[in-house]
């Protein structure tokens, strides 16, 4: 089915900053939209998110240039084309002509890329997840991911109350009706404990609490207590995971603790995470080191018996993932569609990761929208994990709710 119209508009993400939404119209007059998210702790190797830099509007964060690129250059290039996602992505990549999508903007390109995939699924009268599975992951059986649920926010997402950016619970089951319930009950149990202790229950960017606790260990201890109060035990019913976002506290070649206001040697950092892993049975640690610290990623992967997930290290880029696999720098990849900018390249990154017997975690961004595309993607590709924030804020819950819908569909 052919594309007969394309229109982008500027909308707001969950932080109130502008982002791009694109609406694509097919020849049957059906419309298919896509909205793109935006990160706060971003890796320097991510595809370019095009901003207007006009300080008189939205403090320079407007995206009208990206919107205009969709409404003119991209529209002119793909109008009357069939809805074949890889073909459309290739057209846009050629039109952009840069490795990091600096010309058209990854936010412009991705808004179209995702809308085309939705339109293609409609053309074949298939659910989004089924179309993606058969189109991008045809040798993979769709399976539900485990949930990486952020229930305490720190780092850049919560004004540096802790150096570690995210403290997560991961229900052991991957059945959405059960895993969502377990995570929600632990989240609410934690809220009750914080209220009883007269601590803040204000929420960070991704919907987790941001209380002023004394240490990372106190956070983990209070989560375990909250889970126990809800009837769940660490290891037996759920696991704990961390997102360190260490690139954010790597300064002038040194790791600097914002909480302690002091430098930490990489040897001490690795030893610290080894201790946390042993003491709390951590399931995974994301970005425990800075984005170019390849040598120490290899060392940490060898020394710590947990899943080491690279986010800023890999930025969903097949070239960097290929290097990581070759050097054994980590053993899992965080997949963020807007880091690379097309669904085609995202699928390539996922397939490369899974072919190496590494895990993937399909992820949201801290500045999100109500678009639930990544829930279908996670199920379609058989991802081991999905990371989409806490059990609060509708832009996070939209993804969990979509998993619940898919469970009913099948």
C-alpha positions as CSV (number, residue, x, y, z in Angstrom):
1,X,0.0,0.0,0.0
2,X,1.4,3.4,-1.0
3,X,2.1,6.4,1.2
4,X,0.0,9.4,0.1
5,X,0.8,11.9,2.8
6,X,3.2,12.6,5.6
7,X,3.0,15.3,8.2
8,X,5.2,16.0,11.3
9,X,4.3,18.3,14.2
10,X,6.1,19.5,17.3
11,X,4.8,17.9,20.5
12,X,6.0,17.7,24.1
13,X,7.7,14.8,25.8
14,X,7.3,13.8,29.5
15,X,9.7,16.5,30.6
16,X,7.8,19.2,28.8
17,X,10.5,19.5,26.1
18,X,9.7,19.5,22.3
19,X,9.9,16.3,20.3
20,X,8.6,15.1,16.9
21,X,5.4,13.3,16.1
22,X,4.8,12.1,12.5
23,X,1.5,11.1,11.0
24,X,1.6,9.0,7.8
25,X,-1.4,8.5,5.5
26,X,-1.9,5.4,3.3
27,X,-3.9,5.2,0.1
28,X,-6.8,3.6,2.1
29,X,-6.9,6.9,4.1
30,X,-5.7,5.2,7.3
31,X,-3.3,7.2,9.4
32,X,-0.4,5.8,11.4
33,X,1.6,8.0,13.9
34,X,4.9,7.8,15.8
35,X,6.4,9.9,18.5
36,X,10.1,9.9,19.4
37,X,11.6,10.1,22.9
38,X,14.7,12.1,24.1
39,X,17.4,11.2,26.5
40,X,19.0,13.1,29.4
41,X,22.1,11.1,30.1
42,X,23.1,10.6,26.5
43,X,26.2,8.9,25.0
44,X,28.4,11.0,22.8
45,X,28.2,8.4,20.0
46,X,24.4,8.6,19.7
47,X,22.8,9.7,16.5
48,X,22.1,13.4,16.4
49,X,18.9,14.7,17.9
50,X,18.3,17.9,15.9
51,X,17.4,20.9,18.0
52,X,16.6,24.4,16.7
53,X,19.0,26.2,19.2
54,X,16.6,29.2,19.1
55,X,16.8,30.5,22.7
56,X,13.7,32.6,22.2
57,X,11.6,29.4,22.0
58,X,11.5,26.5,24.4
59,X,15.0,27.6,25.7
60,X,16.6,26.5,22.4
61,X,15.1,23.0,22.5
62,X,12.6,23.3,19.7
63,X,12.5,20.7,17.0
64,X,10.8,22.7,14.2
65,X,13.9,22.1,11.9
66,X,13.5,18.4,12.3
67,X,9.7,18.8,11.7
68,X,10.3,20.7,8.6
69,X,12.8,18.1,7.3
70,X,10.0,15.5,7.6
71,X,7.4,17.8,5.9
72,X,9.7,18.7,3.0
73,X,12.8,16.6,2.2
74,X,11.6,13.3,3.6
75,X,8.0,13.7,2.4
76,X,9.2,14.5,-1.2
77,X,11.5,11.5,-1.1
78,X,9.0,8.8,0.0
79,X,5.6,10.0,-1.2
80,X,3.9,7.4,-3.4
81,X,6.4,4.8,-2.2
82,X,5.2,1.3,-1.1
83,X,5.3,0.8,2.7
84,X,8.4,-1.4,2.8
85,X,10.2,-0.3,5.9
86,X,13.8,-1.2,4.9
87,X,13.3,0.5,1.5
88,X,12.0,3.7,3.2
89,X,14.8,3.6,5.8
90,X,17.4,3.2,3.1
91,X,15.9,6.2,1.2
92,X,16.1,8.4,4.3
93,X,19.7,7.2,5.2
94,X,20.8,8.1,1.6
95,X,19.0,11.4,1.8
96,X,20.7,12.3,5.1
97,X,24.1,11.2,3.9
98,X,25.9,11.3,7.3
99,X,26.9,8.5,9.7
100,X,25.2,10.1,12.7
101,X,22.1,11.6,10.9
102,X,23.2,15.1,11.6
103,X,21.7,16.4,8.4
104,X,18.0,15.4,8.8
105,X,18.2,14.6,12.5
106,X,17.6,11.1,14.0
107,X,14.5,12.5,15.6
108,X,13.0,13.3,12.2
109,X,14.1,10.1,10.6
110,X,13.0,7.8,13.4
111,X,9.5,9.4,13.6
112,X,9.0,8.4,10.0
113,X,10.7,5.0,10.3
114,X,8.4,3.9,13.1
115,X,5.3,5.2,11.4
116,X,6.2,3.3,8.3
117,X,6.5,0.1,10.3
118,X,3.1,0.7,11.8
119,X,1.6,1.4,8.3
120,X,3.2,-1.8,6.9
121,X,1.7,-3.9,9.7
122,X,-1.7,-2.3,8.9
123,X,-1.3,-3.1,5.2
124,X,-0.8,-6.7,6.1
125,X,-3.6,-6.7,8.7
126,X,-1.2,-7.9,11.4
127,X,-0.5,-6.7,14.9
128,X,2.6,-4.6,15.1
129,X,4.6,-7.2,17.0
130,X,3.7,-10.0,14.5
131,X,4.7,-7.9,11.5
132,X,8.0,-7.0,13.1
133,X,8.7,-10.5,14.1
134,X,8.1,-11.8,10.6
135,X,9.9,-8.9,8.8
136,X,13.0,-8.4,11.0
137,X,13.3,-11.5,13.2
138,X,11.8,-14.3,11.1
139,X,13.8,-17.1,12.8
140,X,12.9,-15.9,16.3
141,X,10.0,-17.0,18.4
142,X,8.3,-14.0,20.1
143,X,8.7,-14.1,23.8
144,X,7.8,-11.7,26.6
145,X,10.8,-9.8,28.2
146,X,11.5,-9.6,31.9
147,X,10.8,-6.1,33.3
148,X,13.7,-3.9,34.5
149,X,11.5,-1.7,36.7
150,X,13.2,1.5,38.0
151,X,11.7,2.2,41.4
152,X,14.4,4.6,42.9
153,X,15.9,7.3,40.8
154,X,19.3,8.9,41.3
155,X,22.1,10.5,39.4
156,X,21.2,13.0,36.7
157,X,17.6,11.9,36.8
158,X,17.1,13.0,40.4
159,X,19.5,15.9,41.1
160,X,22.3,13.6,42.2
161,X,20.8,12.3,45.4
162,X,22.9,9.2,44.6
163,X,25.6,8.6,42.1
164,X,23.8,5.5,40.7
165,X,21.1,6.6,38.3
166,X,18.6,3.7,38.6
167,X,17.8,1.0,41.2
168,X,15.6,-1.6,39.6
169,X,13.5,-4.6,40.5
170,X,13.2,-7.5,38.0
171,X,10.4,-9.9,38.6
172,X,11.6,-13.5,37.9
173,X,8.5,-14.2,35.8
174,X,8.2,-12.8,32.3
175,X,4.4,-13.2,32.1
176,X,3.1,-9.6,31.9
177,X,0.0,-10.0,34.1
178,X,2.2,-11.4,36.9
179,X,5.4,-9.4,36.4
180,X,3.6,-6.0,36.2
181,X,1.6,-6.9,39.4
182,X,4.7,-7.9,41.3
183,X,6.6,-4.7,40.3
184,X,3.6,-2.5,41.1
185,X,3.1,-4.0,44.5
186,X,6.8,-3.6,45.4
187,X,6.7,0.0,44.1
188,X,3.6,0.9,46.3
189,X,5.1,-0.9,49.3
190,X,8.2,1.2,49.0
191,X,6.1,4.3,48.8
192,X,4.5,3.4,52.1
193,X,7.8,2.8,53.8
194,X,9.1,6.2,52.6
195,X,6.0,7.9,53.9
196,X,6.3,6.2,57.2
197,X,9.9,7.4,57.5
198,X,8.8,10.9,56.5
199,X,11.0,10.7,53.4
200,X,10.2,12.2,50.0
201,X,8.0,10.3,47.6
202,X,8.5,12.8,44.8
203,X,9.3,11.1,41.5
204,X,12.3,11.4,39.2
205,X,12.2,11.6,35.4
206,X,11.4,7.9,35.0
207,X,8.8,7.7,37.7
208,X,10.9,6.2,40.5
209,X,11.1,7.7,44.0
210,X,14.0,10.0,44.8
211,X,14.3,9.9,48.6
212,X,17.3,11.4,50.4
213,X,18.8,8.1,51.7
214,X,22.4,7.9,53.0
215,X,23.9,5.4,50.6
216,X,23.4,3.0,47.6
217,X,23.3,0.2,50.1
218,X,20.5,1.8,52.1
219,X,18.5,2.1,48.9
220,X,18.9,-1.6,48.1
221,X,18.1,-2.6,51.7
222,X,14.9,-0.5,51.7
223,X,13.8,-2.0,48.4
224,X,14.3,-5.5,49.8
225,X,12.3,-4.6,52.8
226,X,9.5,-3.1,50.7
227,X,9.4,-6.3,48.6
228,X,9.3,-8.4,51.8
229,X,6.4,-6.3,53.1
230,X,4.6,-7.1,49.8
231,X,5.3,-10.8,50.2
232,X,8.3,-11.1,47.9
233,X,11.8,-12.3,48.5
234,X,15.0,-11.2,46.7
235,X,16.2,-14.1,44.4
236,X,13.1,-16.2,44.9
237,X,10.6,-13.8,43.4
238,X,12.7,-11.0,41.9
239,X,16.2,-9.7,41.4
240,X,17.9,-6.3,41.8
241,X,19.6,-4.4,39.0
242,X,21.4,-1.1,38.6
243,X,22.0,1.5,36.0
244,X,25.1,3.4,37.0
245,X,25.3,5.8,34.0
246,X,29.0,6.1,34.9
247,X,29.8,8.3,31.8
248,X,27.9,11.1,33.7
249,X,30.5,11.0,36.6
250,X,33.6,10.5,34.5
251,X,35.5,13.8,34.5
252,X,38.9,14.5,33.0
253,X,39.9,10.9,32.9
254,X,38.7,10.2,36.5
255,X,35.6,8.7,38.1
256,X,34.3,11.3,40.5
257,X,31.5,10.6,43.1
258,X,29.1,13.5,43.2
259,X,27.6,12.1,46.4
260,X,31.0,11.8,48.2
261,X,32.7,14.6,46.3
262,X,35.9,12.5,45.7
263,X,37.7,10.6,43.0
264,X,37.3,6.8,42.8
265,X,39.9,4.6,41.1
266,X,38.7,2.2,38.5
267,X,40.1,-0.7,40.6
268,X,38.0,0.4,43.6
269,X,35.0,0.9,41.4
270,X,35.1,-2.6,40.0
271,X,35.7,-4.0,43.5
272,X,32.7,-2.0,44.8
273,X,30.4,-3.4,42.2
274,X,31.7,-6.9,42.8
275,X,30.8,-6.5,46.5
276,X,27.3,-5.1,45.7
277,X,26.8,-8.0,43.3
278,X,27.8,-10.6,45.9
279,X,25.9,-9.0,48.8
280,X,22.6,-8.3,46.9
281,X,22.7,-11.0,44.1
282,X,22.5,-8.3,41.4
283,X,21.1,-9.6,38.2
284,X,22.6,-6.9,36.0
285,X,24.6,-3.7,36.0
286,X,24.2,-1.2,33.2
287,X,26.9,1.3,32.2
288,X,29.2,0.6,35.3
289,X,32.0,2.4,33.4
290,X,32.4,5.3,31.0
291,X,31.6,5.1,27.3
292,X,35.1,4.7,26.1
293,X,36.6,2.6,28.9
294,X,36.7,-0.6,26.8
295,X,39.7,-2.1,28.6
296,X,38.0,-2.0,32.0
297,X,34.7,-3.2,30.6
298,X,36.6,-6.3,29.6
299,X,38.1,-6.6,33.0
300,X,34.8,-6.1,34.8
301,X,33.0,-8.6,32.6
302,X,35.7,-11.2,33.5
303,X,35.6,-10.4,37.2
304,X,31.9,-9.9,38.1
305,X,29.4,-12.8,37.8
306,X,26.5,-10.7,36.6
307,X,25.1,-9.4,33.4
308,X,27.0,-6.3,32.3
309,X,24.8,-4.2,30.0
310,X,26.4,-1.6,27.7
311,X,24.3,1.5,26.9
312,X,26.6,4.5,26.3
313,X,29.3,2.0,25.4
314,X,27.3,0.7,22.4
315,X,24.6,3.3,21.7
316,X,22.6,0.7,19.6
317,X,25.3,1.0,17.0
318,X,26.2,-2.2,15.1
319,X,29.8,-1.1,14.6
320,X,30.3,-0.6,18.4
321,X,28.4,-3.7,19.3
322,X,30.6,-5.7,16.9
323,X,33.7,-4.4,18.7
324,X,32.2,-5.2,22.1
325,X,31.4,-8.8,21.1
326,X,34.9,-9.2,19.6
327,X,36.6,-7.8,22.8
328,X,34.1,-9.4,25.2
329,X,33.4,-6.0,26.7
330,X,30.1,-6.8,28.5
331,X,27.6,-9.5,27.7
332,X,24.4,-7.5,27.0
333,X,23.3,-4.5,25.0
334,X,20.8,-1.8,25.8
335,X,18.7,-1.1,22.7
336,X,17.4,2.4,22.3
337,X,15.8,3.0,18.9
338,X,16.5,6.7,18.9
339,X,20.2,6.2,19.6
340,X,20.6,4.8,16.1
341,X,17.6,6.5,14.4
342,X,16.0,3.8,12.2
343,X,14.1,0.6,12.9
344,X,16.2,-1.2,10.3
345,X,19.5,-0.4,12.1
346,X,17.9,-1.2,15.4
347,X,16.9,-4.7,14.2
348,X,20.4,-5.2,12.9
349,X,21.8,-4.3,16.3
350,X,19.4,-6.7,18.0
351,X,20.1,-9.6,15.7
352,X,23.9,-9.1,15.9
353,X,23.6,-9.1,19.7
354,X,21.5,-12.2,19.9
355,X,23.6,-14.1,17.3
356,X,26.5,-13.6,19.7
357,X,24.4,-15.2,22.5
358,X,24.3,-11.9,24.3
359,X,21.2,-10.5,25.9
360,X,19.3,-7.4,24.8
361,X,17.3,-4.9,26.9
362,X,14.9,-2.8,24.8
363,X,14.8,0.6,26.5
364,X,12.8,3.8,26.8
365,X,14.4,7.3,27.3
366,X,14.1,9.6,30.3
367,X,12.1,12.1,28.1
368,X,9.3,9.8,26.9
369,X,6.0,9.9,25.0
370,X,2.9,7.8,25.3
371,X,4.1,5.8,22.2
372,X,4.3,2.1,23.0
373,X,6.3,1.0,20.0
374,X,9.1,-0.6,22.1
375,X,6.7,-3.0,23.8
376,X,5.8,-4.6,20.5
377,X,9.5,-4.5,19.5
378,X,10.6,-6.3,22.7
379,X,8.1,-9.1,22.2
380,X,8.7,-9.4,18.5
381,X,12.5,-9.9,18.8
382,X,12.4,-12.1,21.9
383,X,14.4,-9.6,24.0
384,X,15.4,-10.9,27.4
385,X,14.5,-7.6,29.0
386,X,12.5,-4.4,28.6
387,X,13.3,-1.2,30.5
388,X,10.6,1.4,30.5
389,X,10.7,3.1,33.9
390,X,8.7,2.8,37.0
391,X,5.1,1.8,37.9
392,X,3.9,5.4,37.6
393,X,3.6,8.2,35.0
394,X,1.5,7.3,32.0
395,X,4.3,7.5,29.4
396,X,6.0,4.7,31.3
397,X,2.8,2.7,32.0
398,X,1.8,2.8,28.3
399,X,4.5,0.3,27.5
400,X,3.6,-2.0,30.4
401,X,-0.1,-1.8,29.4
402,X,0.8,-2.6,25.8
403,X,2.5,-5.8,27.0
404,X,-0.7,-6.7,28.9
405,X,-2.6,-6.1,25.7
406,X,-0.3,-8.4,23.7
407,X,-0.7,-11.1,26.3
408,X,-4.4,-11.0,25.7
409,X,-4.0,-10.9,21.9
410,X,-2.1,-14.1,21.8
